[in-house]
Amino acid sequence: MYLLTIRDGLQTRHVGPYQSPKQACDDLDRLLPLCTERARWQIYALEAPGCALEAQNRGLEASEQVPRSLVGHGVKAAA
């Protein structure tokens, strides 16, 4: 599952979850025209709660479990 986060000034919106990053990107195309040019966005991979518990039981630190962003930010919507 994936979560789309859009930051526009002081406002942050979380949209999703999505089954794939492509679905999040498709929805991003619909949402960006509603934002200013300076809007920044990211798509995050979400972990299932069971996966996080398994990793913790294996002794991994929490910082190792944080998913990395899949997509950059600062992209302006195409006109």
Accessible surface in RSA format (square Angstrom, percent):
REM  Atomic radii and reference values for relative SASA: ProtOr
REM  Chains: A
REM  Algorithm: Lee & Richards
REM  Probe-radius: 1.40
REM  Slices: 20
REM RES _ NUM      All-atoms   Total-Side   Main-Chain    Non-polar    All polar
REM                ABS   REL    ABS   REL    ABS   REL    ABS   REL    ABS   REL
RES MET A   1    98.93  51.2  70.74  46.8  28.19  67.1  62.44  53.1  36.49  48.3
RES TYR A   2    48.28  22.5  48.28  27.5   0.00   0.0   7.11   5.3  41.16  50.7
RES LEU A   3    43.70  24.3  43.70  31.3   0.00   0.0  43.70  30.7   0.00   0.0
RES LEU A   4     0.00   0.0   0.00   0.0   0.00   0.0   0.00   0.0   0.00   0.0
RES THR A   5     9.20   6.5   8.14   8.3   1.06   2.5   6.63   8.9   2.57   3.9
RES ILE A   6     1.63   0.9   0.76   0.6   0.87   2.1   0.76   0.5   0.87   2.4
RES ARG A   7   129.02  54.2 126.76  64.6   2.26   5.4  33.30  45.5  95.72  58.0
RES ASP A   8    27.99  19.6  20.50  20.4   7.49  17.7   5.72  13.5  22.26  22.2
RES GLY A   9    74.25  91.6   0.00   N/A  74.25  91.6  43.27 118.7  30.99  69.4
RES LEU A  10   191.27 106.5 154.71 110.7  36.56  91.9 159.06 111.7  32.21  86.7
RES GLN A  11   109.99  61.5 103.30  75.5   6.70  15.9  33.06  70.4  76.93  58.3
RES THR A  12    59.56  42.4  34.25  34.7  25.32  60.3  19.20  25.8  40.37  61.0
RES ARG A  13    80.38  33.7  76.66  39.1   3.72   8.9  38.75  53.0  41.63  25.2
RES HIS A  14   117.66  64.3  85.92  59.7  31.74  81.2  65.34  67.3  52.32  60.9
RES VAL A  15    36.34  23.9  32.82  29.7   3.52   8.5  36.34  31.6   0.00   0.0
RES GLY A  16    38.12  47.0   0.00   N/A  38.12  47.0   5.53  15.2  32.60  73.0
RES PRO A  17    81.11  59.1  61.28  55.9  19.83  72.1  61.28  50.6  19.83 123.3
RES TYR A  18    27.48  12.8  24.30  13.8   3.18   8.3  27.19  20.4   0.29   0.4
RES GLN A  19   126.15  70.5 108.51  79.3  17.64  42.0  43.71  93.0  82.44  62.5
RES SER A  20    37.58  31.8  37.23  49.7   0.35   0.8  32.18  68.5   5.41   7.6
RES PRO A  21    48.50  35.3  48.50  44.2   0.00   0.0  48.50  40.0   0.00   0.0
RES LYS A  22   141.37  69.0 134.66  82.6   6.71  16.0 112.20 101.0  29.17  31.1
RES GLN A  23    84.01  47.0  79.72  58.3   4.29  10.2  28.20  60.0  55.81  42.3
RES ALA A  24     0.00   0.0   0.00   0.0   0.00   0.0   0.00   0.0   0.00   0.0
RES CYS A  25    45.45  34.4  44.82  50.0   0.63   1.5  19.36  49.0  26.10  28.1
RES ASP A  26    73.70  51.6  63.28  63.0  10.42  24.6  28.27  66.5  45.43  45.3
RES ASP A  27    25.07  17.6  20.77  20.7   4.30  10.2  11.13  26.2  13.94  13.9
RES LEU A  28     8.20   4.6   8.20   5.9   0.00   0.0   8.20   5.8   0.00   0.0
RES ASP A  29   102.52  71.8  89.34  88.9  13.17  31.1  30.23  71.1  72.29  72.1
RES ARG A  30   146.70  61.6 130.38  66.5  16.32  38.9  77.08 105.3  69.63  42.2
RES LEU A  31    10.29   5.7  10.29   7.4   0.00   0.0  10.29   7.2   0.00   0.0
RES LEU A  32    15.22   8.5  10.64   7.6   4.58  11.5  10.64   7.5   4.58  12.3
RES PRO A  33    92.20  67.2  58.06  52.9  34.14 124.1  66.08  54.6  26.13 162.4
RES LEU A  34   130.84  72.9  93.63  67.0  37.21  93.5  99.39  69.8  31.45  84.6
RES CYS A  35    21.64  16.4   2.00   2.2  19.64  46.1   2.82   7.1  18.82  20.3
RES THR A  36    86.16  61.3  72.69  73.7  13.47  32.1  77.72 104.4   8.44  12.8
RES GLU A  37   126.82  72.8 105.80  80.0  21.02  50.0  40.98  79.3  85.85  70.1
RES ARG A  38   207.98  87.3 192.13  97.9  15.85  37.7  78.26 107.0 129.72  78.6
RES ALA A  39     1.55   1.4   1.03   1.6   0.52   1.2   1.03   1.5   0.52   1.4
RES ARG A  40   122.68  51.5 121.51  61.9   1.17   2.8  34.03  46.5  88.65  53.7
RES TRP A  41    15.57   6.2  13.63   6.6   1.93   4.5  15.41   8.2   0.16   0.3
RES GLN A  42    47.89  26.8  47.74  34.9   0.16   0.4   7.72  16.4  40.17  30.5
RES ILE A  43     0.00   0.0   0.00   0.0   0.00   0.0   0.00   0.0   0.00   0.0
RES TYR A  44    64.84  30.3  64.84  36.9   0.00   0.0  43.72  32.9  21.12  26.0
RES ALA A  45    28.97  26.6  28.80  44.4   0.17   0.4  28.80  40.6   0.17   0.5
RES LEU A  46    75.80  42.2  58.51  41.9  17.29  43.5  59.83  42.0  15.97  43.0
RES GLU A  47    80.73  46.3  51.30  38.8  29.44  70.1  35.77  69.2  44.97  36.7
RES ALA A  48    57.54  52.9  45.42  70.1  12.12  27.6  51.57  72.6   5.97  15.8
RES PRO A  49   109.72  80.0 101.47  92.5   8.24  30.0 109.19  90.2   0.52   3.2
RES GLY A  50    37.91  46.8   0.00   N/A  37.91  46.8  32.51  89.2   5.40  12.1
RES CYS A  51    71.36  54.0  64.98  72.5   6.38  15.0  15.70  39.8  55.66  60.0
RES ALA A  52    34.06  31.3  32.61  50.3   1.45   3.3  32.91  46.3   1.16   3.1
RES LEU A  53   108.50  60.4 108.50  77.6   0.00   0.0 108.50  76.2   0.00   0.0
RES GLU A  54   104.68  60.1 102.33  77.4   2.35   5.6  34.63  67.0  70.06  57.2
RES ALA A  55     8.37   7.7   8.37  12.9   0.00   0.0   8.37  11.8   0.00   0.0
RES GLN A  56   116.61  65.2 105.86  77.4  10.75  25.6  27.13  57.7  89.48  67.9
RES ASN A  57   130.26  89.8  94.19  91.0  36.07  86.9  29.31  70.6 100.95  97.6
RES ARG A  58   164.76  69.2 128.13  65.3  36.62  87.2  73.23 100.1  91.52  55.5
RES GLY A  59    62.39  76.9   0.00   N/A  62.39  76.9  33.99  93.3  28.40  63.6
RES LEU A  60    73.66  41.0  63.05  45.1  10.61  26.7  64.44  45.3   9.21  24.8
RES GLU A  61   116.61  66.9 109.67  83.0   6.94  16.5  42.25  81.7  74.36  60.7
RES ALA A  62    78.57  72.2  68.89 106.3   9.68  22.0  69.82  98.3   8.75  23.2
RES SER A  63    85.72  72.4  60.37  80.6  25.35  58.4  52.72 112.3  33.00  46.2
RES GLU A  64   113.04  64.9  76.36  57.8  36.69  87.3  42.01  81.2  71.04  58.0
RES GLN A  65    36.59  20.5  26.98  19.7   9.61  22.9  17.23  36.7  19.36  14.7
RES VAL A  66   104.17  68.5  89.35  80.9  14.82  35.7  91.50  79.5  12.67  34.4
RES PRO A  67    49.32  35.9  34.33  31.3  14.99  54.5  44.62  36.8   4.70  29.2
RES ARG A  68   207.48  87.1 196.54 100.2  10.94  26.1  74.43 101.7 133.05  80.6
RES SER A  69    45.58  38.5  19.41  25.9  26.17  60.3  19.22  40.9  26.36  36.9
RES LEU A  70    88.66  49.4  55.57  39.8  33.09  83.2  59.22  41.6  29.44  79.2
RES VAL A  71    40.53  26.7  31.79  28.8   8.74  21.1  38.68  33.6   1.84   5.0
RES GLY A  72    45.94  56.6   0.00   N/A  45.94  56.6  34.95  95.9  10.98  24.6
RES HIS A  73    90.61  49.5  70.63  49.1  19.98  51.1  41.77  43.0  48.84  56.8
RES GLY A  74    46.16  56.9   0.00   N/A  46.16  56.9  18.49  50.7  27.67  62.0
RES VAL A  75    78.98  52.0  72.57  65.7   6.42  15.5  76.90  66.8   2.08   5.6
RES LYS A  76   133.02  64.9 112.80  69.2  20.23  48.2  69.25  62.3  63.78  67.9
RES ALA A  77    37.03  34.0  19.31  29.8  17.72  40.3  24.63  34.7  12.40  32.8
RES ALA A  78   104.70  96.3  65.88 101.7  38.82  88.3  75.41 106.2  29.28  77.6
RES ALA A  79   152.09 139.8  71.07 109.7  81.02 184.3 107.41 151.3  44.68 118.3
END  Absolute sums over single chains surface
CHAIN  1 A     5878.0       4626.6       1251.4       3322.2       2555.8
END  Absolute sums over all chains
TOTAL          5878.0       4626.6       1251.4       3322.2       2555.8
